[in-house]
Amino acid sequence: MSITRTWLDAEPLLLQRLRQALPEVVVMLEVDASSNTGELPVPCVLLRYTGYRTLSVQPRGQAAKLSAGWQALVVDRLGTERDPSGPARARIADLCARTLAALIGLRLPGFPEPVALAEASGSFIEGGLLFHPCACSLDLVVVAQAAAPA
């Protein structure tokens, strides 16, 4: 099976899906966001490509199965409430659940497998904002081009 699509083809499709699922939230690629966290619209979701890993390689390296990964960083103001059921936590919990629900099982044209959940790093605080990663991966096959005749 020859798949000619790469993770670069998948990214705009993932972005579109998140925008459809979260119409009230700004969803953008992390590289398009301001490096100044104070300028981020909150809440928002930043889609970050995290790289790929090799799952298998066919003999003589003519094809490989890869797993490309993304984090959808759900960003909101850091809640000050000590009660974990408080409003800031509830809002970010809802956005994380909706983000994951939008991605899990999503089938993208030209890819052999649906989008799957992946391990995510822990949340982090930056500039008074809470960044909570929701991770997914997508498997794809790359095939070596045939050598041109001499």
C-alpha positions as CSV (number, residue, x, y, z in Angstrom):
1,M,0.0,0.0,0.0
2,S,1.5,3.3,-1.0
3,I,0.4,6.3,1.0
4,T,1.6,9.6,-0.4
5,R,0.3,11.8,2.4
6,T,2.4,13.0,5.3
7,W,1.8,14.6,8.7
8,L,1.9,17.9,6.9
9,D,-1.2,16.9,5.0
10,A,-2.9,15.9,8.3
11,E,-2.3,19.0,10.3
12,P,-4.8,21.4,8.5
13,L,-7.4,18.6,8.7
14,L,-6.9,18.3,12.5
15,L,-7.0,22.0,12.8
16,Q,-10.3,22.2,10.9
17,R,-11.8,19.4,13.0
18,L,-10.9,21.2,16.2
19,R,-12.4,24.5,14.9
20,Q,-15.6,22.7,14.0
21,A,-15.8,21.1,17.5
22,L,-14.9,24.2,19.4
23,P,-16.6,27.1,17.5
24,E,-16.5,29.5,20.5
25,V,-12.8,29.0,21.1
26,V,-9.9,30.4,19.0
27,V,-8.0,27.3,17.6
28,M,-4.7,27.9,15.8
29,L,-1.3,26.3,15.2
30,E,1.1,27.0,18.0
31,V,3.6,28.5,15.5
32,D,1.0,31.1,14.5
33,A,0.4,32.2,18.1
34,S,2.2,35.1,19.8
35,S,5.2,34.1,21.9
36,N,3.8,36.6,24.4
37,T,1.4,34.6,26.5
38,G,-0.3,37.8,27.5
39,E,-1.5,38.3,24.0
40,L,-3.2,34.9,23.7
41,P,-7.0,34.9,23.5
42,V,-8.3,32.8,26.4
43,P,-9.5,30.2,26.3
44,C,-7.8,28.9,23.2
45,V,-6.4,25.7,21.7
46,L,-2.9,25.6,20.2
47,L,-2.1,22.7,17.9
48,R,1.5,21.7,18.3
49,Y,3.3,19.1,16.1
50,T,5.5,16.9,18.4
51,G,7.3,14.8,15.8
52,Y,7.1,11.3,14.6
53,R,8.5,7.9,15.6
54,T,9.3,4.9,13.4
55,L,7.0,1.9,14.1
56,S,8.4,-0.5,11.5
57,V,10.7,-0.6,8.5
58,Q,10.4,-3.1,5.6
59,P,13.5,-5.0,4.5
60,R,16.0,-2.9,2.6
61,G,14.3,0.2,3.9
62,Q,11.9,0.6,1.0
63,A,8.9,1.5,3.2
64,A,8.3,2.5,6.8
65,K,5.3,2.9,9.1
66,L,5.5,6.1,11.2
67,S,3.4,7.5,14.0
68,A,3.1,11.3,13.9
69,G,2.1,13.2,17.0
70,W,0.4,16.4,18.0
71,Q,-0.6,18.1,21.2
72,A,-3.7,20.2,21.4
73,L,-2.7,22.7,24.1
74,V,-5.9,23.8,25.9
75,V,-5.1,27.2,27.3
76,D,-7.0,29.2,29.9
77,R,-6.4,31.5,32.8
78,L,-5.0,29.9,35.8
79,G,-7.9,29.5,38.3
80,T,-7.3,30.8,41.8
81,E,-9.9,28.7,43.4
82,R,-8.6,26.0,45.8
83,D,-11.7,23.8,45.1
84,P,-10.9,21.5,42.2
85,S,-14.5,21.7,41.1
86,G,-14.3,25.5,40.7
87,P,-15.3,27.3,37.5
88,A,-11.8,27.7,35.9
89,R,-11.1,23.9,36.4
90,A,-14.6,23.1,35.1
91,R,-14.1,25.1,31.9
92,I,-10.7,23.7,31.1
93,A,-11.9,20.1,31.9
94,D,-14.8,20.6,29.5
95,L,-12.5,22.0,26.8
96,C,-10.1,19.1,27.2
97,A,-12.9,16.5,27.0
98,R,-14.3,18.2,23.9
99,T,-10.9,18.4,22.3
100,L,-10.2,14.7,22.8
101,A,-13.7,13.7,21.7
102,A,-13.2,15.7,18.4
103,L,-9.9,13.9,17.6
104,I,-10.2,10.3,18.8
105,G,-11.2,7.9,16.1
106,L,-11.2,10.7,13.4
107,R,-10.5,9.2,10.0
108,L,-8.5,11.4,7.6
109,P,-8.5,10.7,3.9
110,G,-5.4,8.9,2.7
111,F,-4.3,7.6,6.1
112,P,-4.5,3.9,7.0
113,E,-5.5,4.3,10.6
114,P,-7.8,6.7,12.6
115,V,-6.4,9.3,14.9
116,A,-5.6,7.7,18.3
117,L,-5.0,9.1,21.7
118,A,-1.4,9.4,22.8
119,E,0.6,10.0,26.0
120,A,0.7,13.6,26.9
121,S,3.1,15.6,29.0
122,G,1.8,17.2,32.2
123,S,0.1,20.6,32.2
124,F,2.3,23.7,32.9
125,I,1.8,27.3,33.9
126,E,3.3,30.1,31.9
127,G,2.5,33.8,32.2
128,G,-0.5,33.2,34.5
129,L,-2.0,30.8,32.0
130,L,-2.6,27.1,32.4
131,F,-1.5,25.0,29.3
132,H,-3.1,21.5,29.4
133,P,-1.9,19.1,26.6
134,C,-4.2,16.7,25.0
135,A,-2.2,14.4,22.7
136,C,-3.1,12.3,19.7
137,S,-1.2,10.4,17.0
138,L,-1.7,9.3,13.4
139,D,0.0,6.4,11.7
140,L,1.1,6.7,8.1
141,V,3.2,4.8,5.6
142,V,6.0,6.3,3.6
143,V,7.4,4.5,0.6
144,A,10.8,5.1,-1.1
145,Q,10.7,6.5,-4.6
146,A,11.9,4.2,-7.3
147,A,15.4,5.0,-8.5
148,A,15.5,6.8,-11.9
149,P,16.9,4.6,-14.7
150,A,20.5,5.4,-15.5
